[in-house]
């Protein structure tokens, strides 16, 4: 499967000595290493023979292998990072020498910040976007956002060659590559069951051995009900019977291991009273639906959390699309105490961009009061509505309707 971040990784290899690929397990990091051309050598540190080969003497290993070396699951060998720094500094002006991957962000980020700051570029490898799942080219939406030309040139956008049923299929199944490759409903269900078990027992208990396994398991189940909502840590703590600081730590772990996305509130220079609680969601819609026991399209469309699920699936595709292009930005949600809200607020070199997300086909002016209010208060040049309306075009003076197939 063609991944849209490949061109960005290749660009970074011309600019940095080392590139680090992070992301949730089974998102495609190892496959990205396998796709590196000859004469790149790949070492999997979860394999005993490769681990022993590197761990025996990391400094000597890098002297013998000074370039075009890829190390999978690098966080398993902390001694590797100081040796990698020495190897990089020995030929500081030589780029594209090393690629490392890691599934557990807390360990990997700590090792990089201590040893490799300024020497490494980082790329998050997420599960498949909708366009990747159906072998479509990258959308032109992100380049127009980056160049600030979307309002003037949105008519130049080309839709993906996908239909509404395919969008719903992707939404139900999520983006993990292996179930897409197998394309079997029974396999998908069993794969998800084993994935959750592996995530809990392999990643979480290894990284955080003192964690209460049963409480964290209940917390994971609870995340499905919380996905797409405003998070009140005290309420979650009372439900689980643990302290608010412990709940905050659980959310930090879930975000740091890439299954949950923490979205802070946008509260800059606000004249109105802003809800200051964060929002968040399970990053993969297939994982969310597994926790909610939703296995068919009809199950999903009848579920009370359907709207939240659609919203967060679209948000995740937008964020992945921007990341794949190497566009720098921050993301927020916005909600006032009076109830006005914007689903996603992006802020980057391209300015301030509010985005409203609707599942339905016909979006009324009442549905857009929140984003209109935000655009007026913060003087935004334009905003976006992502919906299932088939028409690409303006729904207001500076508000563009972008059908999901253009994302």
VEXDREN-2710 file (C-alpha; in Angstrom, 1 decimal):
% VEXDREN-2710
k/r/px/py/pz
1/UNK/0.0/0.0/0.0
2/UNK/1.3/3.4/-1.0
3/UNK/1.8/5.7/2.0
4/UNK/1.5/9.5/1.6
5/UNK/4.2/10.2/4.1
6/UNK/6.9/8.5/2.0
7/UNK/7.9/11.6/0.1
8/UNK/8.2/13.6/3.3
9/UNK/10.5/10.9/4.9
10/UNK/12.7/10.9/1.8
11/UNK/12.9/14.7/2.0
12/UNK/13.9/14.6/5.7
13/UNK/16.7/12.1/4.8
14/UNK/18.3/14.7/2.6
15/UNK/18.2/17.2/5.5
16/UNK/19.0/15.3/8.7
17/UNK/21.5/12.6/9.7
18/UNK/18.7/10.5/11.3
19/UNK/14.9/10.2/11.0
20/UNK/12.8/8.7/13.7
21/UNK/9.4/7.1/12.9
22/UNK/7.0/7.0/15.8
23/UNK/3.5/5.7/16.0
24/UNK/1.1/3.1/17.4
25/UNK/1.9/-0.6/16.9
26/UNK/0.9/-2.1/13.6
27/UNK/0.6/1.3/11.8
28/UNK/3.2/0.6/9.2
29/UNK/6.6/1.6/10.6
30/UNK/8.3/-1.7/10.0
31/UNK/6.9/-1.8/6.5
32/UNK/8.3/1.7/5.9
33/UNK/11.7/0.4/6.8
34/UNK/11.4/-2.6/4.5
35/UNK/10.6/-0.2/1.7
36/UNK/13.9/1.6/2.1
37/UNK/16.0/0.8/-1.1
38/UNK/19.3/-1.2/-1.2
39/UNK/21.8/-1.0/0.4
40/UNK/19.9/0.0/3.5
41/UNK/20.3/-2.6/6.3
42/UNK/17.4/-3.2/8.7
43/UNK/17.8/-4.5/12.3
44/UNK/14.8/-5.5/14.4
45/UNK/15.6/-5.1/18.1
46/UNK/12.6/-7.3/19.0
47/UNK/14.6/-10.2/17.4
48/UNK/17.1/-11.7/19.8
49/UNK/19.9/-12.1/17.2
50/UNK/19.6/-8.5/16.0
51/UNK/19.4/-7.2/19.5
52/UNK/22.5/-9.1/20.6
53/UNK/24.4/-7.9/17.5
54/UNK/23.8/-4.2/18.3
55/UNK/23.7/-4.4/22.1
56/UNK/27.1/-6.2/22.4
57/UNK/28.9/-3.0/21.6
58/UNK/26.8/-0.2/20.1
59/UNK/29.8/2.1/19.5
60/UNK/31.6/-0.6/17.5
61/UNK/28.4/-1.5/15.7
62/UNK/28.1/2.0/14.3
63/UNK/31.7/2.2/13.4
64/UNK/31.2/-1.0/11.3
65/UNK/27.9/0.3/10.0
66/UNK/28.3/4.1/9.6
67/UNK/25.4/4.8/7.2
68/UNK/22.1/3.5/5.7
69/UNK/21.2/1.6/8.9
70/UNK/17.6/1.2/10.0
71/UNK/16.8/0.1/13.6
72/UNK/13.3/-1.1/14.4
73/UNK/11.9/-0.6/18.0
74/UNK/15.0/1.4/19.0
75/UNK/13.5/2.2/22.4
76/UNK/14.2/-1.4/23.6
77/UNK/18.0/-0.6/23.8
78/UNK/18.6/2.7/25.6
79/UNK/22.3/2.4/25.3
80/UNK/21.9/2.7/21.5
81/UNK/21.1/6.4/21.7
82/UNK/24.4/7.8/23.1
83/UNK/26.3/5.6/20.6
84/UNK/24.1/6.9/17.8
85/UNK/24.9/10.5/18.8
86/UNK/28.6/9.8/18.7
87/UNK/28.3/8.1/15.3
88/UNK/26.3/11.1/13.9
89/UNK/28.8/13.6/15.3
90/UNK/31.7/11.8/13.7
91/UNK/30.3/12.8/10.3
92/UNK/28.0/15.7/11.3
93/UNK/27.5/17.1/7.8
94/UNK/26.5/13.7/6.3
95/UNK/22.7/13.3/6.1
96/UNK/20.4/10.3/5.5
97/UNK/22.4/7.8/7.5
98/UNK/20.0/6.3/10.0
99/UNK/16.3/5.6/10.5
100/UNK/14.9/4.5/13.8
101/UNK/11.4/3.5/14.8
102/UNK/9.6/3.2/18.1
103/UNK/6.0/2.4/19.2
104/UNK/6.2/3.7/22.7
105/UNK/6.5/7.5/22.6
106/UNK/7.5/8.1/26.3
107/UNK/10.7/6.1/26.1
108/UNK/11.6/7.1/22.6
109/UNK/11.1/10.8/23.1
110/UNK/13.0/10.8/26.4
111/UNK/16.0/9.0/24.7
112/UNK/15.9/11.4/21.7
113/UNK/15.6/14.5/23.8
114/UNK/18.6/13.4/26.0
115/UNK/20.9/12.2/23.2
116/UNK/19.8/13.2/19.7
117/UNK/18.3/16.7/20.0
118/UNK/19.1/18.7/16.9
119/UNK/20.3/15.6/15.0
120/UNK/17.0/13.9/14.3
121/UNK/13.7/14.6/12.5
122/UNK/10.5/12.9/13.7
123/UNK/7.6/11.6/11.6
124/UNK/4.5/10.0/13.1
125/UNK/3.4/6.9/11.2
126/UNK/-0.4/6.6/11.7
127/UNK/-2.8/3.9/10.5
128/UNK/-4.1/4.4/6.9
129/UNK/-6.0/7.5/5.8
130/UNK/-9.1/6.8/3.8
131/UNK/-7.4/7.8/0.6
132/UNK/-4.5/5.3/1.4
133/UNK/-6.9/2.5/2.1
134/UNK/-8.4/2.8/-1.3
135/UNK/-5.1/3.6/-3.1
136/UNK/-5.9/7.2/-4.0
137/UNK/-3.3/9.9/-4.5
138/UNK/-2.8/12.6/-1.8
139/UNK/-5.5/15.3/-1.7
140/UNK/-4.5/18.7/-2.9
141/UNK/-6.4/20.2/0.0
142/UNK/-3.4/20.3/2.3
143/UNK/-1.1/22.1/-0.2
144/UNK/-3.8/24.8/-0.7
145/UNK/-4.2/25.2/3.1
146/UNK/-0.4/25.5/3.5
147/UNK/-0.1/28.1/0.7
148/UNK/-3.1/30.1/1.9
149/UNK/-4.8/29.7/-1.5
150/UNK/-7.8/27.5/-0.5
151/UNK/-10.4/30.3/-0.5
152/UNK/-9.3/31.5/-3.9
153/UNK/-8.5/28.1/-5.6
154/UNK/-10.8/25.5/-3.9
155/UNK/-12.4/24.9/-7.3
156/UNK/-9.1/23.3/-8.5
157/UNK/-9.5/20.5/-6.0
158/UNK/-10.0/17.0/-7.4
159/UNK/-12.0/14.4/-5.4
160/UNK/-10.8/10.9/-4.7
161/UNK/-12.2/8.1/-6.8
162/UNK/-14.2/6.7/-3.9
163/UNK/-17.9/6.5/-3.2
164/UNK/-20.1/7.0/-0.1
165/UNK/-20.2/3.2/0.6
166/UNK/-16.4/3.0/0.6
167/UNK/-16.2/6.0/3.0
168/UNK/-18.6/4.2/5.4
169/UNK/-16.6/0.9/5.0
170/UNK/-13.4/2.7/6.0
171/UNK/-15.1/4.5/8.9
172/UNK/-16.4/1.2/10.3
173/UNK/-13.2/-0.7/9.9
174/UNK/-10.6/2.0/10.8
175/UNK/-7.1/2.3/9.3
176/UNK/-4.9/-0.5/10.6
177/UNK/-3.2/-1.9/7.5
178/UNK/-3.2/-5.6/8.3
179/UNK/-7.0/-6.1/8.4
180/UNK/-7.2/-4.2/5.1
181/UNK/-4.7/-6.5/3.5
182/UNK/-6.6/-9.6/4.8
183/UNK/-10.0/-8.1/4.0
184/UNK/-11.9/-10.6/6.1
185/UNK/-14.5/-9.6/8.7
186/UNK/-13.8/-12.6/11.0
187/UNK/-10.1/-11.9/10.9
188/UNK/-10.7/-8.2/11.6
189/UNK/-12.7/-9.0/14.8
190/UNK/-10.1/-11.5/16.0
191/UNK/-7.2/-9.2/15.1
192/UNK/-8.7/-6.3/17.1
193/UNK/-9.2/-8.6/20.2
194/UNK/-5.6/-9.7/20.1
195/UNK/-4.3/-6.2/19.3
196/UNK/-5.9/-4.8/22.5
197/UNK/-4.5/-7.7/24.5
198/UNK/-1.0/-7.2/23.0
199/UNK/-1.1/-3.4/23.6
200/UNK/-2.1/-3.9/27.2
201/UNK/0.3/-6.7/28.1
202/UNK/3.3/-5.9/25.8
203/UNK/3.5/-2.1/25.7
204/UNK/1.7/-0.8/28.8
205/UNK/2.8/-3.3/31.4
206/UNK/6.3/-3.3/30.1
207/UNK/6.5/0.5/30.1
208/UNK/4.6/1.0/33.4
209/UNK/5.1/-2.2/35.5
210/UNK/3.5/-0.6/38.6
211/UNK/0.3/0.2/36.7
212/UNK/-2.9/-1.4/38.0
213/UNK/-3.7/-3.7/35.1
214/UNK/-7.5/-4.1/35.9
215/UNK/-8.0/-0.4/36.4
216/UNK/-6.2/0.5/33.2
217/UNK/-8.2/-2.1/31.3
218/UNK/-11.5/-0.6/32.6
219/UNK/-10.1/2.8/31.6
220/UNK/-9.5/1.6/28.0
221/UNK/-13.1/0.4/27.8
222/UNK/-14.3/3.8/29.2
223/UNK/-12.3/5.7/26.5
224/UNK/-14.8/4.4/23.9
225/UNK/-17.6/6.2/25.7
226/UNK/-15.5/9.4/26.2
227/UNK/-14.2/9.5/22.6
228/UNK/-15.2/12.8/21.0
229/UNK/-16.4/14.5/24.2
230/UNK/-15.1/17.1/26.6
231/UNK/-13.1/15.4/29.3
232/UNK/-13.6/16.1/33.0
233/UNK/-10.9/14.2/34.9
234/UNK/-12.7/14.3/38.2
235/UNK/-15.8/12.6/36.7
236/UNK/-13.6/9.9/35.2
237/UNK/-11.8/9.4/38.5
238/UNK/-15.0/9.0/40.4
239/UNK/-16.3/6.4/37.9
240/UNK/-13.1/4.4/38.1
241/UNK/-12.6/4.8/41.8
242/UNK/-9.1/6.3/41.5
243/UNK/-7.6/9.7/42.1
244/UNK/-7.7/12.6/39.5
245/UNK/-3.9/12.6/39.2
246/UNK/-4.0/8.9/38.4
247/UNK/-6.6/9.6/35.7
248/UNK/-4.5/12.3/34.2
249/UNK/-1.6/9.9/34.1
250/UNK/-3.8/7.3/32.4
251/UNK/-4.7/9.8/29.7
252/UNK/-1.1/10.8/29.3
253/UNK/-0.1/7.2/28.8
254/UNK/-2.9/6.6/26.2
255/UNK/-1.9/9.7/24.3
256/UNK/1.8/8.9/24.5
257/UNK/1.3/5.4/23.1
258/UNK/-0.7/6.9/20.2
259/UNK/-4.1/5.3/20.8
260/UNK/-5.8/8.5/22.2
261/UNK/-5.5/12.0/20.9
262/UNK/-5.6/14.8/23.5
263/UNK/-7.1/18.0/22.0
264/UNK/-6.6/21.1/24.2
265/UNK/-9.1/24.0/24.2
266/UNK/-8.5/27.1/22.1
267/UNK/-8.5/30.0/24.6
268/UNK/-6.3/32.7/23.1
269/UNK/-7.4/36.3/23.5
270/UNK/-11.0/35.1/24.0
271/UNK/-13.6/37.7/24.9
272/UNK/-16.1/35.0/25.8
273/UNK/-16.1/32.5/28.6
274/UNK/-14.4/29.4/27.2
275/UNK/-14.8/25.8/28.3
276/UNK/-11.2/25.0/29.4
277/UNK/-11.5/21.2/29.6
278/UNK/-9.7/19.2/26.9
279/UNK/-11.4/17.1/24.4
280/UNK/-10.1/13.7/23.1
281/UNK/-10.8/10.6/21.1
282/UNK/-9.6/7.2/20.2
283/UNK/-7.5/7.8/17.1
284/UNK/-8.6/4.8/15.1
285/UNK/-12.4/4.5/14.4
286/UNK/-12.0/0.7/14.0
287/UNK/-10.6/0.4/17.5
288/UNK/-13.4/2.6/18.8
289/UNK/-16.0/0.4/17.1
290/UNK/-14.4/-2.7/18.5
291/UNK/-14.7/-1.4/22.1
292/UNK/-18.3/-0.4/21.4
293/UNK/-19.1/-3.9/19.7
294/UNK/-20.2/-2.3/16.5
295/UNK/-19.5/-4.8/13.7
296/UNK/-21.9/-3.7/10.9
297/UNK/-22.7/-0.4/9.2
298/UNK/-26.3/-0.6/10.5
299/UNK/-25.0/-1.1/14.1
300/UNK/-22.8/2.0/13.7
301/UNK/-25.5/4.2/12.2
302/UNK/-28.0/3.3/14.9
303/UNK/-25.6/3.9/17.8
304/UNK/-26.0/7.1/19.9
305/UNK/-22.2/7.9/19.6
306/UNK/-22.3/7.7/15.8
307/UNK/-21.9/11.5/15.3
308/UNK/-18.9/11.7/17.6
309/UNK/-17.3/8.7/15.8
310/UNK/-17.7/10.4/12.4
311/UNK/-16.4/13.7/13.6
312/UNK/-13.3/12.2/15.1
313/UNK/-12.6/10.0/12.1
314/UNK/-12.6/13.1/9.9
315/UNK/-10.4/15.0/12.3
316/UNK/-7.9/12.2/12.4
317/UNK/-7.8/12.1/8.6
318/UNK/-7.2/15.9/8.4
319/UNK/-4.4/15.7/11.0
320/UNK/-2.8/12.7/9.2
321/UNK/-3.0/14.5/5.9
322/UNK/-1.3/17.6/7.2
323/UNK/1.4/15.5/8.9
324/UNK/2.1/13.5/5.8
325/UNK/2.9/16.7/3.9
326/UNK/5.3/17.9/6.7
327/UNK/3.1/20.9/7.5
328/UNK/3.7/22.4/11.0
329/UNK/0.6/23.2/13.0
330/UNK/-1.2/22.9/16.3
331/UNK/-4.8/21.7/16.9
332/UNK/-7.5/22.7/19.3
333/UNK/-11.2/22.5/20.0
334/UNK/-13.4/25.5/20.8
335/UNK/-16.5/25.7/23.0
336/UNK/-18.0/28.6/24.9
337/UNK/-20.1/28.3/28.1
338/UNK/-23.1/29.4/26.0
339/UNK/-22.7/26.2/23.9
340/UNK/-21.1/27.7/20.7
341/UNK/-18.4/25.3/19.4
342/UNK/-16.0/24.5/16.6
343/UNK/-15.0/20.9/16.2
344/UNK/-11.4/21.6/15.1
345/UNK/-9.2/24.7/15.1
346/UNK/-5.9/24.5/13.3
347/UNK/-3.1/27.1/13.8
348/UNK/0.1/27.1/11.8
349/UNK/2.1/29.0/9.3
350/UNK/-1.1/29.1/7.2
351/UNK/-2.9/31.2/9.9
352/UNK/-5.9/30.3/12.0
353/UNK/-8.4/27.8/10.4
354/UNK/-11.6/26.7/12.0
355/UNK/-13.2/23.5/10.8
356/UNK/-16.8/22.2/11.4
357/UNK/-17.6/18.6/10.7
358/UNK/-21.1/17.2/10.0
359/UNK/-22.2/13.7/9.0
360/UNK/-25.3/14.8/7.3
361/UNK/-25.7/15.8/3.7
362/UNK/-27.7/19.1/4.2
363/UNK/-26.1/21.5/6.6
364/UNK/-28.3/24.4/7.8
365/UNK/-27.2/27.9/8.7
366/UNK/-28.1/27.1/12.3
367/UNK/-25.5/24.3/12.2
368/UNK/-22.9/26.8/11.3
369/UNK/-23.6/29.5/14.0
370/UNK/-20.6/28.4/16.1
371/UNK/-18.0/28.6/13.3
372/UNK/-19.4/31.9/12.0
373/UNK/-19.1/33.4/15.5
374/UNK/-15.5/32.1/15.8
375/UNK/-14.5/33.5/12.4
376/UNK/-15.9/36.9/13.3
377/UNK/-14.3/37.0/16.7
378/UNK/-10.9/35.9/15.6
379/UNK/-10.9/37.5/12.1
380/UNK/-10.3/34.3/10.3
381/UNK/-9.7/34.6/6.6
382/UNK/-12.0/31.6/5.9
383/UNK/-13.3/28.4/7.5
384/UNK/-14.1/24.9/6.3
385/UNK/-17.2/22.6/6.7
386/UNK/-16.5/18.9/6.0
387/UNK/-19.8/17.0/5.3
388/UNK/-21.4/14.4/3.1
389/UNK/-22.8/17.0/0.8
390/UNK/-21.5/16.2/-2.7
391/UNK/-21.0/19.8/-3.7
392/UNK/-17.7/21.5/-3.3
393/UNK/-18.3/25.2/-2.9
394/UNK/-19.1/28.2/-0.7
395/UNK/-21.8/28.0/1.9
396/UNK/-21.2/31.6/3.1
397/UNK/-18.9/34.5/2.2
398/UNK/-15.8/32.8/3.5
399/UNK/-17.0/29.3/4.5
400/UNK/-16.1/26.5/2.1
401/UNK/-18.0/23.2/2.1
402/UNK/-15.5/20.4/1.5
403/UNK/-17.1/16.9/0.9
404/UNK/-15.2/14.2/2.7
405/UNK/-14.0/12.6/-0.6
406/UNK/-11.8/15.7/-1.0
407/UNK/-10.1/15.1/2.3
END
